[in-house]
Amino acid sequence: MTLKCTHLDSIAVVEPRTAGCEECLQSGDRWLHLRLCRTCGHVGCCDQSKNKHATKHFKATAHPIIEGYDPPEGWGWCYVDKEFFEFDAPTPHPGPIPRFY
């Protein structure tokens, strides 16, 4: 299968900025799954979480690629081209993921 995503060259090796959703940790809120921005290392919650911080981060920054990060799952998503793909090597999580459910 040929990928149509035009943003794969924007993928960077990043250091996750937090162990859980950055904004939810600050507010004391909960999330379901984590997404890692592969431009800057922002960790945000998924669209099934009430706050949808990963998508809000994309809308604020235009950083196009996220990685499934709860646990590291090895798949990516381009918000702009609306396309899934797989990473050769998932970004490792630095430690236990905080859980609230």
C-alpha positions in Angstrom: 0.0 0.0 0.0 1.4 3.4 -1.0 1.0 6.2 1.5 -0.5 9.4 0.2 0.6 11.4 3.3 2.8 14.4 2.4 4.0 15.1 5.9 6.1 12.0 6.7 9.2 14.2 6.3 8.0 16.2 9.3 8.4 13.2 11.7 11.1 13.8 14.3 12.6 11.6 17.0 11.2 13.3 20.0 11.4 13.2 23.8 8.0 13.0 25.4 7.4 16.1 27.5 5.3 14.3 30.1 4.4 10.8 31.3 0.6 11.5 30.6 -1.5 14.0 28.9 0.2 17.3 29.6 -2.9 19.4 30.0 -4.9 16.8 32.0 -2.0 16.3 34.4 -2.0 20.1 35.0 -5.8 20.2 35.5 -6.2 16.9 37.4 -8.5 15.6 34.6 -8.7 12.1 33.1 -7.9 10.6 29.7 -8.4 7.3 27.9 -5.4 7.0 25.6 -2.4 9.1 24.8 -1.1 10.5 21.6 2.5 11.8 21.1 3.2 14.7 18.7 6.1 13.6 16.5 7.1 17.2 15.8 7.6 18.5 19.4 7.0 15.7 21.9 3.7 17.0 23.3 1.7 14.2 25.0 -2.1 14.7 24.6 -5.2 12.7 25.2 -7.1 11.0 22.4 -10.4 12.1 20.8 -12.3 9.5 22.9 -11.2 11.5 26.0 -13.4 14.4 26.9 -10.7 17.0 26.4 -9.2 15.8 23.1 -5.9 17.6 23.9 -3.9 15.9 21.1 -6.3 17.3 18.4 -6.4 20.7 20.2 -2.6 20.7 20.0 -2.7 20.0 16.3 -5.2 22.8 15.7 -3.0 25.2 17.7 0.3 24.3 16.2 -0.4 22.6 12.8 2.0 19.7 13.8 0.5 17.0 11.6 1.7 13.6 12.9 0.8 11.8 16.1 1.8 8.4 17.4 -0.4 6.1 19.4 1.4 6.2 22.8 -0.6 4.3 25.4 1.3 2.1 25.6 3.6 2.8 22.6 1.5 1.2 19.8 3.6 1.7 16.7 1.0 3.4 14.6 0.8 7.0 13.4 -1.9 9.3 12.1 -1.6 12.4 9.9 -4.3 14.9 10.8 -3.9 16.8 7.5 -4.0 13.8 5.1 -6.2 11.7 7.4 -4.0 8.6 7.0 -2.8 5.9 9.3 0.6 4.3 9.0 3.0 2.2 11.1 6.4 3.3 12.6 9.4 1.0 12.3 10.1 1.6 16.0 7.6 3.1 18.4 8.8 5.8 20.8 9.5 4.2 24.1 7.5 5.4 27.2 9.9 6.7 29.9 8.1 4.9 32.8 4.7 4.0 34.2 1.7 5.7 32.6 -0.4 7.4 35.2 -3.9 5.7 35.3 -7.2 7.2 36.5 -9.7 4.5 35.5 
